[in-house]
Amino acid sequence: MRKIPGFTLSIAMGALAFQTGCVASVEEQEDFSAFEDVGEEEVVGEAEQEVVVVNALTSNALTSNALTSNALTSNALTSNALTSNALTSNSLTKAALKDAKARLLLQYITSCALEKGKHFDVKVDGQTYGFDGELGLAPKWGKANGKCDGECRSWVSGCVISRVDYLGQPLQISIRGKHPALSTSLFEWLTYRDREATYYGDIFAKPQQLFACLSPGKTQIPRVCGPSVNNCFLNVVGNCNQACNWLNPDGSYSKCEDNTGYCGGNRYEGSVTVFRE
């Protein structure tokens, strides 16, 4: 992949993160000067993969569905491969997929977990439903005898949570994080520069662990939470500079905490940050 001189260095120097005591404190600088003299055609040529996805998952489908609302069914899903055979041969997951909200959630789980080009079909009550991979955050889950371990659960959960839309309306967003599958192209950098929030948790846990922290300067997340974070289905813990351990070169935050401001909070490897146009 062709590199633009100074890009890697300038971005790396623009990100500084450190941990103080038992709560992270991230001091941030952003430097876009490396992009100022780059023409649009050059930027497009630089991109190998853009992590720009469409979100239209509703919070109701995430929190109230037959696939993850029951602990046994959720465990059956993550303990087996994300394939047609595994889903339909297990009585719990097969029955759960009769729920339209469960199938919608599975579309987003599959999109986050499996890589682009991966596809499987599931037949439910004589109707065939197709599920496509897109980002590839947990590709091993889609292989024979695969399962979703803790790392898989964390990355898939952060990705799925980030794609909830309050109104259920399709909207393109840029998802970034410290995962090889989330490498950001220069075109994406230039197009999606409004950092919204960072999302993390475990959608397969009982009860579900659903968290977000706000990008510095932000006080609301209307795309995800609607009019106010106070009534959000997520637990919005505060500012990402205090909640997270690292600020990555692409502007995303890593290892964010579910209990910012206190010692002993859980940190989530699969924290993902959303940028908008």
KEVO-851849 format. One record per residue (C-alpha): residue number from 1; residue in three letters; x negated, y negated, z. Coordinates in steps of 0.02 Angstrom, whole numbers, plus 32768, in hexadecimal, padded with zeros to 4 digits. Example, Ala and Ser with C-alpha at 12.3 -4.5 7.8 and 13.67 -1.06 7.14 Angstrom:
BEGIN
{1 ALA {7D99 80E1 8186}}
{2 SER {7D54 8035 8165}}
***
This chain:
BEGIN
{1 MET {8000 8000 8000}}
{2 ARG {7FB7 7F57 7FCF}}
{3 LYS {7F8C 7EE9 8063}}
{4 ILE {7F97 7E2C 8065}}
{5 PRO {7EF6 7DE4 80B1}}
{6 GLY {7F06 7DB1 8165}}
{7 PHE {7FB4 7DFC 817D}}
{8 THR {7F89 7E84 81FA}}
{9 LEU {7F11 7E18 825E}}
{10 SER {7F7F 7D7F 8269}}
{11 ILE {8017 7DE2 82A1}}
{12 ALA {7FB4 7E47 8320}}
{13 MET {7F6A 7DA8 836A}}
{14 GLY {8019 7D5F 8374}}
{15 ALA {8056 7DE6 83EB}}
{16 LEU {8020 7DEF 84A0}}
{17 ALA {806A 7E5F 8524}}
{18 PHE {803B 7E8F 85D4}}
{19 GLN {808A 7ED9 866F}}
{20 THR {808B 7E7F 8715}}
{21 GLY {80B1 7EE3 87B1}}
{22 CYS {8142 7F59 8792}}
{23 VAL {81A3 7EE8 871A}}
{24 ALA {8166 7EBC 866D}}
{25 SER {8143 7E08 863C}}
{26 VAL {8129 7DEA 8584}}
{27 GLU {80E2 7D46 8545}}
{28 GLU {8107 7D2C 848E}}
{29 GLN {80C3 7CD0 83F8}}
{30 GLU {80FB 7CEA 8345}}
{31 ASP {8091 7CBD 82AF}}
{32 PHE {80DE 7CC2 8201}}
{33 SER {8050 7C5E 81B0}}
{34 ALA {8010 7CF9 8157}}
{35 PHE {80B0 7CFA 80EE}}
{36 GLU {80B8 7C44 80BB}}
{37 ASP {8059 7C55 8017}}
{38 VAL {80A2 7CFE 7FE6}}
{39 GLY {8116 7CFA 7F4F}}
{40 GLU {81B9 7D59 7F4E}}
{41 GLU {8180 7DD1 7EC6}}
{42 GLU {80E4 7DFD 7F2A}}
{43 VAL {8149 7E1D 7FC6}}
{44 VAL {81C2 7E91 7F6E}}
{45 GLY {8130 7EF2 7F27}}
{46 GLU {80E9 7F09 7FD5}}
{47 ALA {817F 7F64 801D}}
{48 GLU {8175 8022 8026}}
{49 GLN {820B 8034 8098}}
{50 GLU {8281 7FB6 80E2}}
{51 VAL {82D6 7FE2 8185}}
{52 VAL {8371 7F80 8158}}
{53 VAL {8412 7FDD 8180}}
{54 VAL {84CC 7FBD 8183}}
{55 ASN {8526 7FC0 822A}}
{56 ALA {85E0 7FD5 8242}}
{57 LEU {85EB 804E 82D5}}
{58 THR {866B 8019 8356}}
{59 SER {8648 801F 8411}}
{60 ASN {86E3 808A 8426}}
{61 ALA {869F 810E 83AF}}
{62 LEU {85FB 810F 8410}}
{63 THR {8643 811A 84BF}}
{64 SER {86E8 8178 84A5}}
{65 ASN {86CF 8209 842F}}
{66 ALA {86DA 82C5 843B}}
{67 LEU {8624 82E1 840B}}
{68 THR {85C8 8288 8498}}
{69 SER {864F 8264 851A}}
{70 ASN {8647 8317 855B}}
{71 ALA {85A3 834A 85AD}}
{72 LEU {85AA 83FD 856D}}
{73 THR {85CC 83C7 84BB}}
{74 SER {8545 8342 84C2}}
{75 ASN {84C9 83C4 8501}}
{76 ALA {84FE 843D 8479}}
{77 LEU {84DC 83B6 83F7}}
{78 THR {842C 8389 8433}}
{79 SER {83F8 843B 845D}}
{80 ASN {8416 8479 83AC}}
{81 ALA {83DE 8444 82FF}}
{82 LEU {8431 83B3 82A7}}
{83 THR {846A 8421 8217}}
{84 SER {850E 845D 81D1}}
{85 ASN {84F5 850F 820E}}
{86 ALA {84C8 84DD 82BF}}
{87 LEU {8559 8461 82CE}}
{88 THR {85DE 84D7 828D}}
{89 SER {859F 8576 82E1}}
{90 ASN {85AE 8525 838C}}
{91 SER {8663 8523 83C6}}
{92 LEU {864D 8483 842A}}
{93 THR {8605 8417 83A1}}
{94 LYS {8677 8463 831E}}
{95 ALA {8711 8436 8384}}
{96 ALA {86CE 8388 83AC}}
{97 LEU {86BA 835E 82F4}}
{98 LYS {8777 8365 82DD}}
{99 ASP {8773 82B9 832E}}
{100 ALA {875D 822F 82AC}}
{101 LYS {86FB 81C4 8328}}
{102 ALA {8685 8255 8348}}
{103 ARG {8665 8267 828D}}
{104 LEU {8644 81AC 827F}}
{105 LEU {85C7 81B4 830C}}
{106 LEU {8574 824D 82BD}}
{107 GLN {855C 81E8 821D}}
{108 TYR {84F6 8168 827F}}
{109 ILE {8498 81EC 82E3}}
{110 THR {8468 8244 8241}}
{111 SER {8439 81A1 81EC}}
{112 CYS {83C6 8173 827C}}
{113 ALA {837B 821F 829A}}
{114 LEU {835D 8269 81ED}}
{115 GLU {82F5 8224 8160}}
{116 LYS {833A 81E0 80BD}}
{117 GLY {8368 826A 8043}}
{118 LYS {83A1 82E3 80CB}}
{119 HIS {8457 8313 80BE}}
{120 PHE {84CD 8395 8106}}
{121 ASP {8587 83B7 80F9}}
{122 VAL {85FD 83EE 8181}}
{123 LYS {86A8 8438 815D}}
{124 VAL {872F 840C 81DC}}
{125 ASP {87DF 8450 81C7}}
{126 GLY {87C1 846D 810E}}
{127 GLN {877A 83BE 80F0}}
{128 THR {86C2 83A7 80C5}}
{129 TYR {8663 8315 8112}}
{130 GLY {85B5 82E2 80DC}}
{131 PHE {852C 829D 814D}}
{132 ASP {848E 8247 810C}}
{133 GLY {83E7 8221 815A}}
{134 GLU {839C 8174 8147}}
{135 LEU {8319 813B 81C6}}
{136 GLY {82C3 81DC 81FF}}
{137 LEU {82A9 81B6 82B7}}
{138 ALA {82B9 826E 82E9}}
{139 PRO {82A1 82D7 824B}}
{140 LYS {8277 8378 82AA}}
{141 TRP {8328 837C 82ED}}
{142 GLY {8366 83A1 823D}}
{143 LYS {82F6 843A 8225}}
{144 ALA {8323 84EE 8249}}
{145 ASN {8320 850E 8305}}
{146 GLY {830B 8454 8322}}
{147 LYS {834A 83F8 83BB}}
{148 CYS {834F 8346 83FC}}
{149 ASP {82D4 8335 848D}}
{150 GLY {82BD 829D 84FD}}
{151 GLU {825B 8238 847D}}
{152 CYS {82DC 8260 83F7}}
{153 ARG {836B 822F 8469}}
{154 SER {8319 818A 8492}}
{155 TRP {82F6 8154 83DE}}
{156 VAL {839B 8191 8397}}
{157 SER {83F9 813E 8426}}
{158 GLY {83A3 8096 8411}}
{159 CYS {83C5 809B 8356}}
{160 VAL {847D 80CC 8369}}
{161 ILE {849F 804B 83F1}}
{162 SER {8451 7FC2 8385}}
{163 ARG {84CB 7FE9 82F8}}
{164 VAL {856A 7FCA 835A}}
{165 ASP {85D0 7F39 8316}}
{166 TYR {8655 7EE6 8382}}
{167 LEU {86CC 7ED5 82EF}}
{168 GLY {8696 7F73 8296}}
{169 GLN {8663 7F0D 81FE}}
{170 PRO {85D2 7F42 818C}}
{171 LEU {853D 7ECF 81A2}}
{172 GLN {8487 7EE6 8170}}
{173 ILE {8409 7EDF 81FC}}
{174 SER {834F 7F00 820C}}
{175 ILE {8320 7F81 8290}}
{176 ARG {826E 7F7D 82D4}}
{177 GLY {820E 7FDA 8359}}
{178 LYS {816D 8036 8381}}
{179 HIS {8193 80CE 8315}}
{180 PRO {8140 80FD 826F}}
{181 ALA {81EB 8107 821B}}
{182 LEU {820E 8051 8248}}
{183 SER {817B 8003 81ED}}
{184 THR {81AD 7F57 81AE}}
{185 SER {818E 7F18 80FE}}
{186 LEU {815B 7E66 80DA}}
{187 PHE {81FF 7E49 807E}}
{188 GLU {825C 7E7F 8119}}
{189 TRP {81F1 7E0D 8186}}
{190 LEU {821A 7D77 811A}}
{191 THR {82D3 7D9D 8105}}
{192 TYR {8303 7DD4 81B5}}
{193 ARG {82B5 7D5A 8230}}
{194 ASP {833F 7D3A 82AE}}
{195 ARG {831A 7DAF 833F}}
{196 GLU {83BC 7DDE 8395}}
{197 ALA {839D 7E5A 8423}}
{198 THR {834C 7F00 8451}}
{199 TYR {83B4 7F9D 846C}}
{200 TYR {838D 803C 84CA}}
{201 GLY {83D5 80C7 8535}}
{202 ASP {8417 8178 8525}}
{203 ILE {84BC 8191 84CC}}
{204 PHE {84B6 824D 84F2}}
{205 ALA {84AB 8238 85B0}}
{206 LYS {8540 8244 8624}}
{207 PRO {856B 81BC 8645}}
{208 GLN {8522 8169 85AC}}
{209 GLN {848F 80F4 85CA}}
{210 LEU {84AC 805B 855C}}
{211 PHE {843A 7FC3 856E}}
{212 ALA {8403 7F26 8515}}
{213 CYS {8393 7E93 853C}}
{214 LEU {83A0 7DE8 84EC}}
{215 SER {831F 7D9C 8479}}
{216 PRO {82D3 7D00 84C9}}
{217 GLY {8345 7C6C 84AB}}
{218 LYS {83E0 7CD8 8493}}
{219 THR {8471 7CDD 850F}}
{220 GLN {84F0 7D47 84B0}}
{221 ILE {84F7 7DD8 8434}}
{222 PRO {8599 7DB5 83D6}}
{223 ARG {8577 7E39 8350}}
{224 VAL {8574 7EC3 83D2}}
{225 CYS {85CB 7E7F 846D}}
{226 GLY {8649 7E06 8426}}
{227 PRO {8670 7D62 847E}}
{228 SER {860B 7D84 851C}}
{229 VAL {8586 7DFA 855E}}
{230 ASN {85E5 7DFC 8603}}
{231 ASN {866A 7E6F 85BA}}
{232 CYS {85F5 7ED3 854A}}
{233 PHE {85F7 7F91 8546}}
{234 LEU {853A 7F82 8559}}
{235 ASN {84DD 7F54 85F6}}
{236 VAL {8481 7EB6 85BD}}
{237 VAL {83F1 7EAE 8639}}
{238 GLY {83AC 7E01 860F}}
{239 ASN {8319 7DBB 85AE}}
{240 CYS {82AC 7E36 854E}}
{241 ASN {820F 7DDB 8588}}
{242 GLN {8235 7E1B 8637}}
{243 ALA {8287 7EC0 860B}}
{244 CYS {8207 7F07 8592}}
{245 ASN {8154 7F41 859D}}
{246 TRP {810F 7F10 84F3}}
{247 LEU {8129 7E96 8466}}
{248 ASN {80F8 7EEC 83C5}}
{249 PRO {80A6 7E99 832E}}
{250 ASP {814B 7EA0 82CE}}
{251 GLY {81A4 7E3D 8357}}
{252 SER {81FE 7ED3 83A3}}
{253 TYR {81F8 7F02 845B}}
{254 SER {81C4 7FAC 84A1}}
{255 LYS {81E7 8010 853E}}
{256 CYS {8273 7FA4 857F}}
{257 GLU {82BB 7FBC 862C}}
{258 ASP {836C 7FDD 8665}}
{259 ASN {835B 7F7B 8707}}
{260 THR {82FB 7EDD 86E1}}
{261 GLY {82BC 7E7A 8777}}
{262 TYR {82AD 7F11 87E8}}
{263 CYS {822C 7F99 8804}}
{264 GLY {824E 804C 87D1}}
{265 GLY {82BA 802F 8738}}
{266 ASN {82B7 80AD 86AA}}
{267 ARG {825A 807C 860C}}
{268 TYR {8291 80B8 8561}}
{269 GLU {8214 80E9 84DC}}
{270 GLY {8296 80D8 8452}}
{271 SER {82B8 801E 8468}}
{272 VAL {82E8 7FCE 83C2}}
{273 THR {82F6 7F16 8399}}
{274 VAL {8371 7ED0 831C}}
{275 PHE {834A 7E3E 82A9}}
{276 ARG {83CA 7DE5 823D}}
{277 GLU {83BF 7D73 81A6}}
***
